Each structure stands twice: as structure tokens, then as C-alpha cells.
Amino acid sequence: MINVADYLEEKHNIKLNEQQLQGVLSVEENTLLLSVPGSGKTTVLVSRIAYLMLECGVSPGSILTLTYNRETKTDIEKRYNQLFGEFKCVLR
């Protein structure tokens, strides 16, 4: 098991701020991410998916992520693989 926040900082030099970290670690309820373009929403979403699978043991098939279009879906998959691809989790 890994600590997703530490992993991001050590391996990719990505430091999540307090609000981003809260979005990643909030597992007791649904989370809505609203912010301006370029503020890290996709990074938080990808990190939350990784946190659920790698730290909480949630099956990838049990995670629902909704996007507006296929381009966004492709971007999320690409970013997940760039950041966490070494853990070989299958996203559908």
C-alpha cells in the first residue's frame, strides 16, 4: 500500500494543497469538485481514484466517475497512467 499524497510529491513533485487533499481523502460521502480551469481538478480526481484503489482497497469496478465527454475520459485515463501506471490498475 502507498500513501498517494506522499507518492505524488516524491515521484512527480506534485504537492496537493489542503483543499485538494481534502477532496482526495474524502471517502465517506460523494464529492463535488468545483474550481477554475487549471486549478488541479483532474489531478485531484485521478489522485482520489488512486487513493480509493491503492489505500482503501476499493475495486476499480466499484468506482463511478462521470465526465462531460470522451475527450475528458481519455485525459483522465492518460493522467492516471502517467501518475500511477506502475500500479497496473485497470480503468474502464
N, C-alpha and C positions, 0 to 999 in steps of 0.2 A: 504494500500500500504506500502511496505517496501523499505528501501534502501539496495540493495543487498550487496554492499561493507561493510557497517556497520554491517549488519546481519552476514556475513561471519566472520568478525573479532570478534564480540561479542559472537556468538553462537558456532563457530568452531575454533576460534583462527587462522583464515586464513587471512593474510594481503596481499592484492594484491599490487604489485609494480606499478609504473607509467605506464609502457608499458602494463602490464596485465590489469590494469584498463581502459586504452585507448581501448584495444580490447573488453572489456565488454561493454563499453559505446558508442562505435561507431555504430550508428544505421542509419546514413544517406547513408551508402554505404556498399557494401559487404566487408567482412574482411577475409583476409588470414592469418592464424597463422602458422608461421614457426619458429621452435626453436629446440634445442637439447632435447633428451629424459630426462624426469624428471624435466623439467623447468616450468611446470604448464599449458600446453596447454589444457588438458582436464578440469582442474579447470576453466580456462578462458572460454572455450566453454560452460560448464554447467552453469557458472555464467551469461554468455551472454544470454543463453536461459531463465534463471530465470529473468534476467533484462527485457528482451523483454516482458515476460508474466506478471510479477508482478509489474513492474514500468511503462511500456509503454502500458499495456493493450492489447498486441498482442495475438490473439487466437493461442493456441498451433498448431492447424491445418494449420496455415499460416507460420510456421517456417520450413524451409528445412535445415537439417543438413546432410551432406554426410560423410560417413566413408568408410574405406577400406574393412571392413569385419564385419561379425555378432558379433564377439567377442568384437570389439570396440564399436559397438552399445549397446551391453549388458553392457559394462563397463560404458558408458555414462549414460545409464538409472539407473544403480546401484548408481553411484556417485550423480546423480541428486536427487534420492530418499534419499540418506544419508544426503545430504546438505539441500535440500528444500522439502523433502517429506511431511512435515507438511502442506504444502500449497495445496496438493491434485490436482496438475495439471496432466492431462493425456498426456503422450508422446506416439506417435505412430511411 
